[in-house]
Every structure is written in structure tokens, then in C-alpha cells.
Amino acid sequence: MQKDLNNYTTLTDYYELTMANGYYELGLKATIVYFDMFYRTNPNQAGFAVSAGLKQLIDYIENLHFTDEDIEYLRGKGSFSEGFLGYLKNFHFTGDIYAVEEGNFIFPNEPIVTVKAPIIEAQIIETFLLLTMNHQTLIATKAERIVRAAKGRGVMEFGARRAQGASAAIEGPRAAYIAGVVGTSCVTCDEWYGVKALGTMAHSWVQTFDNEYEAFKAYVKLYPDNVVLLIDTYNVLQSGVPNAIKVIKEFNLKKAGVRIDSGDIAYLSKETRKMLDEAGLNFVTICASNSLDEYLITELQNQGACIDSYGVGERLITSKADPVFDGVYKLAGIEKDGVIIPKMKISENEGKITTPHFKKVYRLFSKEDNKALADVICVHDEVINENEPYEIFDPRFTWKRKTLTNYKVEELHKQIFKDGKLVYQIPTLEESRAFCKYSLSRLWDEVKRFDNPHGYYVDLSQKLWDIKHDILMKNNK
């Protein structure tokens, strides 16, 4: 039976459903719970990450339902009661979701998404929530680093054939576009999201013809307004550049480019630039590709490479150096008789101890230069008065304290769903891209360093720290 490919309701871990069945059978299905999605470490040893994936989470929540085929499949597993299967027939999300907007910078251990919902609903959405936020945040974070390394030169995402599956090849370029890439090789991403599809020819085009000149000439005849000639099929300096010059002059082109995909790119780009300029073709741009990332791009530019744009493939679309974003989804509270009971995971591994309660995150900015000073995780009903001094402190080393003055406060999360209804105005992709650029302009350069970035302050309010400390002390008795 053909599965509805737009319905990801059963894209969940099996234990989510066995737990859900258990909650139903035990009469707990109406229990309201609070879950946080957060992550523990920045990928690539970065100082921050860039949030992405919220749009796909919204689409998923709005389309959340079990089809008759899904119900029959689950009945065949033999693990679920008929009462529970009947409940799933009318299943939809009825809770609240709060989230950081796409394109904003984020830090470890602060909630990126908070879910308040009946326990079965909150449990079932866990897998998809994590996979979309983890994947796109990972790619956006890597893309931002590569774009920043390029220092204003265009970066194109060229990784579709190396992506880990079709969805990654489509959604990855979307996340990368939010973080600043100018386009993608993936046509579906252009069709679905409007990320401009880019690209001209492969080596196979050049090899198909009797010689390189004929290959270039045929291409220019077909696409005179989109000429980027791949010049490394045989020999960049002895064949590729001379043939490119010959064809560009023959057709009297006023706009064109060449691409180098192998060899010593720094040396070849400088020699190519010299040859093009000597031929009076200083308008011809040079694009480089071939397993690039932020470090290689930085090195190329440090060596004086003459490159106008970059095509970046597998090291972007897979975040090759650090291919896993370690976002998790943990229970933070349960409502009983209208009162929130804080819940937290306690572990001998300090890094796995969670922060309890229904929370919000405030970001504090300097009024002088609009730069971010610190994030403060608070209990949901707390308010920070920006007209009064505010003391922040390290939640691990509590003697490290600092009093902030002349600051302004912004709440990091937006409410996305209320009682199952979408209440958030979804930005266009261009708006999310512009917001990302603006957000990153408010972050100190020291935090953006590729190596040994400055640690950004993410603190707990005194009230929240006290709650967490009390639970730990009670558990230790």
C-alpha cells in the first residue's frame, strides 16, 4: 500500500508509541507535561550554533494525523490496545510550542524548543522534532562558518550527491541559505523553497566532445548568459585557460567565469587570473571547488588565491568534521492540579544533568553597541527589569558573578502554537536569511572565532538555580 509521503506521523521511534499506549492504558493521556529540546556541545568546536528547521517542524505539527493505513499497521504489531488505536484515529496536536526563530544564534543547554502538551502528544512528536532541528541547525551552523571564511565572496552549496539521503539534499541547502550561501546545485530545493539553483557543466560535458575548445564553444552557444567554463578536465594552464580565453573572445562575452575543481587551487587561481588579465578579460570571475571548508578557504585566501566564489560540497552538506548535532528532548515538568512539578534527569555525568521546570530565556544586549552580553534561563513567570542592575553568575562556579547595567532585554522564544493552533507568522526564507545576518551582527567577534572561541555567558536565574540545587540536594540524601 502506497504511503502518503507528506505524512510523517509514524516517523517516530517505536518506544514513543509503546510509552504512549502505556500512558493511555494507565489513564494518563490528559496529563500536561513540559519538554525542552536543547543541545549539549557546539559542533566543530564553535562558540555558538545557528538555529534552523522550525519551518519543517511547523509543517509536521499541522499535518499530524494517523491514517487508516497507519492504524492497521499498528494493529498488526500486536502491542497496542484497541482503545489506544481508537484514540489515534482522531489524534492531532493540541498543545503549545515555543521556539527560537530560525537564523538566531544559540548556545548549549538552553531550550531551543519547549513543548507544553498532553503527554502522549509531547512524546510522539519527539523524534521528528529532533531530526529536523538537529539536522538543519547542524548545516546552518557549518554554512555560517564557511560563508564567514569567504569574506564576502559567494558560496554555493554543491553537496546534493554526497548528502545522506534525499531529504538532507533538499533541506540542507535551505538551512545553508538561511546562514548565507547564495545558491545550491539542488533543483528540488529551488523548486520547493526558492533557493536559486546554480551550476553549468561537469567534466563529462568536456570529455564528450572531441576537444576542450569544442566543448566550451558548444556550451556558450547554448547558454551565452550563464557561462562558467570548467577548465581543469585536462590541464588548467596549458589547455583550460587558453581555450576559455579563445571562446570568450570569439563570442565577445562581457560576463563569464571559469571554475577550477582540482590541483593546487591557490597557485592555479593566481596564474589563471594573470592569464585572463593579460588577455584583457579582467571581468571573468574565478570559482573554486573541490572538498572545501572554512579552514581550507581561509588558507587559500591567506595565500593570496585569486578566487571570486566557492562551490562547497560534502564538507558543508554533511558537516563532515562534526556530522552530529547532539540535540536532546527531555522532560522538564509535569502539571498536577494546575501546579507545575519540576522534573530533571540526574546523572553521575554532570553534562547529562538537565535543568528543570517550564522555562523562558532572556537575551541581554548592551545599549551602547547592541552586542549580546549574556543569556539567562529563567522560570517561565520571571521578568528581568532592564531599568535595574542585574547580576549574572556562572551556574557551575557560582562565585563568578557580574552585575550588568545599561542593558536591554529580549525574550529569545516566540510562541509558535497555542492550543494546537499556529499563532506564529512564519517568515519567508529571505526574511529568515536577513534575520540571521542581523542576529550574527550582534554577536562579539571573539565568540565567532574558528579556534578557541570566547565562552559566551549562559546563566540560570537565581530562582531557577535554587530549584535545580534543591532537587539535587534532596536526591543526594
N, C-alpha and C positions, 0 to 999 in steps of 0.2 A: 504494500500500500504506500502511495506517494506521501511523503511528509511535507507539511507546509513549511517551507524553508524560512519564512518570516516569523515563525512562532518558535521561540527558544525556551518555552516554559519547562520542557524536560531536559534542557541543558543545565543540569544540576547534578551534584554528587548524590549518589544513591542514598547515603545516610541522611541527607536532608529530608528525604521522603519517609524513611523509616522513623526518624525522630518526629516528623510531622504527624504521621499516623499514631505514634505513641501519645503525642500531646492531645490529639483528638480523642483517643480512647480513654485518656485519663481526665477528660473534662477540662483541659487547659487551653482550648483553642481561642478563647476570648482574652487570655492573659496578655496584657500590654507589656512589651519589652523594649529596651533601648540597645541598639548595636552600633558600634563605631567601626568604620573602616579606616585604618591608619597603616603606616609602614614604619619599619624599624631602622633602616640604613639607606643612605643615598646611593644610587648606582654610580659606578665609575669614580668612587671616592669624591664625589662632587660635594659642594656646600649646600645644595638645595635640589629640589625637583620641580618640574612643571606639570601642573595638573591637566589631564585630558581624559576623554572618554565619557563625559557626562551626557552628551547628546545621545549616545547609543544606550546608556542606562535609561534615559527618559523614554526612548522608543520601546525598549524592552518592557518597562513597567506599564506603559499604556497598552501594550498588546498582550499582556499576561493573561493567559487562559488555557485551560486544559480542553483539548478537543475530544470528541467521542473516541477517536482512534487512540489518543493518549490514555484514556480511561481503560479501554480494552487491553492495551499493552500492560498497564499496571495491574489489572485484574489477573492477567496471565502470570504475573510474578508470584502470586500466591502469598504475598506478605502483607496485604492491605485489606482492612475491613470494608464491608460494603457501605457502612456509614461514612467512612472516610472518603471512599470513592464518590459517593453521592455529594459530599461536601465539595470535592474538587470540581464537580460539574459546573458549579456556579462560582468558582474561585476567581477573585480579582483582588488587586491590591487596594486596601482601604486606609493605609497609614500615612504617616508624614515622613518626608525625606528632606534633609538639609545637606548642602554640599558646597565645597569650594568651587568657584566658577572656573571653567576651562581657561587656561592661559595664565592663571595665577601661580606664584611660586609658593612652595610648600616645604615642610620640614618633617623629619622623623618624629613619630609618637604623638602628633597632633591629629585629631579627626579630620579626614578628608570628606567622608560621607557619614552622616548619622541617620539611622533609621529608627523611627518610633512606630511600632505596628503590632497587631496581634502576632503571637509568637510563631504560628505556622507561616504566615506571610513573610515575616522577617527572616525566617530560616530558609525558605525556599528560594529567595532571591539572592542568597549569599554567593553562589558560585558565579552567576553571570555578572553580578556587581563587581566581584573581584577580578574576573578575567578581563572585562572591558576597561576598568580603571587601571589595573596593573599594566596591561599591555600598552595602552595609549599614553599613559604617563611615562612609561619607560622610553618610548620612542620620542615623545616630545622633549624629554629631558636630554636625550642624546642629540637630537636635532638642534636644540638650542645651543649646545656646546659647539657643534660643527659650524653652525651659522655664525656664531660669535668669533670663532677662529678665522673665518673667511674675511672678516673685517670689511663688510660691505660688498664683497664680491658675491654674485649669485650662487646659491647652492641648489642643485637639482637632486631630487630623490630618485635613484635609479635601481632600487633593490627588489623589484617585484619577483624576479625569477629566483632570488635567494631567500625570500620571505618564508616563514614557517606556516605555510598554508594560505589558502585564498583570502580568508578574512584578514589575515595580517598584511597581505599585499595591498588590500584596499583601505583598511582603517589606519594602517601605519603611516602612509603618506598624508592622510588627513591630520593626524596628530603632528607630524613633522611640519605641515603647512602652518598650523597654529603657532609653532615655535620659530617660523621664519623662512623655511625653504620656499623657493619661488615656483616650483612645479614638480611634476612626477612623471615617470615613464608609464605609470599605470593608467590605462584608458578608463577602466571602470571607476576609479577614484575621481576622475574628471567628470564622467557621466553622472555619478551619484552626488558628488559634493562640490564640483566646480573647481577642483584643484587642477590647474592647467596642465594638460598632457604635453610633454616635450620629448624631442628625440628626432633623429634624422636617419642615420644608417648604421649598419653593423659591418664587421669585416666581411661577412658573407656577400654583401652587396658588391664590395670592391672586387672580391675574388670571382664573382660570377662573370665579369667582363674580361675581355682579352687582356686588358691592361688597366692600370690605375687611372690614367687620363680619361679613357672612355667611360669608366665608372663615374668619375666626377662630372664629366660632361653630360651624361645621361641624367644624372640627378638634378643638376642645375636646370636643365630643360624642363623637367617636371615640376620642380619646386623653387623657382627663382627667388621667391620671397622668404624662403626658410632654408638657407644654405649654411650647413655646418659640415665640413668635409672631414672624414676620419682619415688621418694622414699617417698612421703607424702600421698599416697592414704589411708593408714590405720594408721600407726604410724611410724614417721620418725626414731626414735632412737631404738624402740623395734622391728620393723619389716623391714622397708625400708632399713636402712643401713646394718643390718646383712645379709639380702637376697642379696643385691648388692655385698657385700664382697664375699659371698659364690659363686655367679655366676661368678664374675670377676676372682676369683682364680681358679674355676673349668675349665674355658676356657683359663686360663693362658694369659689373655689380658694384653697388655703392654700400651694400650691407652684406656681411658674410662672416663666417667663423670657421675655425679648424679645431679638431679635437685630438688630443694625444692620450692614448689609453695604455701605454706600456713604455718600458725603458726608464732611463734617468730623466724623470719629468722636469726637474729643476733645470738641468743643462739643456735638454731639448727645447724647453719653452723659451729660454733665453736666446738660443740660436734661431729658433723659428721666428721670434719677434724681430731679430736683427734682419733676417732674410726678407720678411714681409715689409719692414720699413724701408729697406733698400730698394724694394720693388715699387715703392710708392703706395703701399697698401697698409698704411698705419691704422686704418679703420677696421681692419679684420681682427676679430677677437680670438683669443685662445682659451679653449676649455680643456681641463684635465680631468681624467677619471682614473680608475684602477686602484681599488681597495684603499680608499682614503678614509681618514677620520680626523678628529680635531688636532691630534698630535702631528700627524703627517702634513696636514695643511699648514700648521704653524711652522713646521720645519721648512717646507717649501718656500714660504714667504720670508722666513729668516735668511734663506739662501738667495733671495732676490729673484725667485722664479717669476716669469712674466705670464701670469695666469689671470684671466678676467672672470672665469666662473669655474665651478666644480660640479662634477657628477659623482654623487656618493651612493654606493650601493649597499653591499651586505653589512658593512660595519655600522650603518645607520639603521637599516630596517630590522636588524636582529640585535642591535646594541651589543655588538659582538664581544666587547671587552667585559661586559657585565650584563648578561642576557636575561636576568630575572629581576623583576621588581617585587620586593617582598612585602606587599600589602597583605594585611590580615583583617579579619572581621570578628570582633569579639563582643560578647555580651557585657554591657556596662550597667544595666539596671533593669529591675522588674517593678511594675506597679502592683501594689496591693491596697485595696480600698482607697484608691486615689493618691496614695503616697508612694514615692519612688524609693525603692530599696536598692542602694548601690551594690553592684556586683563587680568583682575583679578576679582575674586569674593571678594566682600566687605561685611563684616558682623559685627554686634554688638558683636558677639562671636569672640574674637581675634584669637582663634585657627582655625577658618574656613576662615580666610583671606588668599588668595593664593598669590603666587609670580608670577608676570607677565613676559612675553617675552620668546623668544626662548633662551634656556639656555644651559650651559655646567657646569660640576662640576669638579673642580680640587681637588686632594688629595695631601696634603703636608706632606712629610716624613722627619724625621731627617737624615742627612747624617752620624751622629755619630753612631746611633744604628738601623736605618731603621724602627723606630716606627712612626706610623701615628701621626701627630701633629694637623691637622685640615682639614676640607673640606671647600672649598669656592665655592659657587654657583655664576656663572658669566653670563653675557650676552654672547651669542654664539661667538662673534668675539673678545672677550678679551683674552689676553695672559698674564700669570704670568711669569715673568723673574726670574728664580731661582738664578741668579747671583746678584740680588739686594735684599735688605731688603724688606720684605712685611708686612704691617700692617693688622692684622685681628681685627675685632671688633664684639661685640655681636649686632645682628640686632635689638634686643629689648632694650637693655641697652647700648646705643652706646658709653657711656663713658668708658665701659670696653674694653680696647684695649691692644694689644700685638704685638710687632714687632718681626718677625721671621727672623733669619739668618741661614746660613749653612743648608739649606734645599734643597730638590729636589721635583720636581713636576711631578705628573702623572695624566692624564685625566681619569676620572672614567668611562666614557661611551665609548662603541665601536659602530661603525655603523654596524647595522645588515642588513637592507635593504636600497637600493638606487634605486629610481625609480621603486620600486616593485620587484627588483631582489635581491636575497640573496647574500651579499658580505662578509659575516662573516664565518670564518672557525669554524664550530661547534665542540667544544671539545668533546672527548669521556667522558663517565661518570667517568672513572678513572682519566682523566685529570682534570675534574671539582672538583673531590674529593681532589686531590693533591693541586689544586689551593686554595681550601677552607682552607686547613690546613696551607698553606703558608700565605694566607691573614691574618688568625687569629693570626699567629705568629708575625704579625706587629702591633698588637693592644695591648695597655697597659693592664696589668692585672687588674688595677684599674677600667677600663671600663667593664671588664668581670665579676666583682663581681656579685653574685646572688642577694645580698641585697645592696641597696643604692649604685649602681654603680656610678663612677665618670662621670660627664657630658662631653661628647665629643664636641669639638667646630665645629659647622656647621654655617658658616657665609656667608653673602652676600658680593659681591664686592661693592666698593663704588658706582660704576656706576649703578649697579642693585638696590642698596638700594635707590639711588636718584630717579630712575624711579618709584619704588614702592611708595616712600614717596610722590612724586609729584601727582600721581594718587589719593592717599588717601586724600591729601590736596584739590585737585580740587573737589573731591566728597563731601568734608565736607563743601564746601561753600554754 
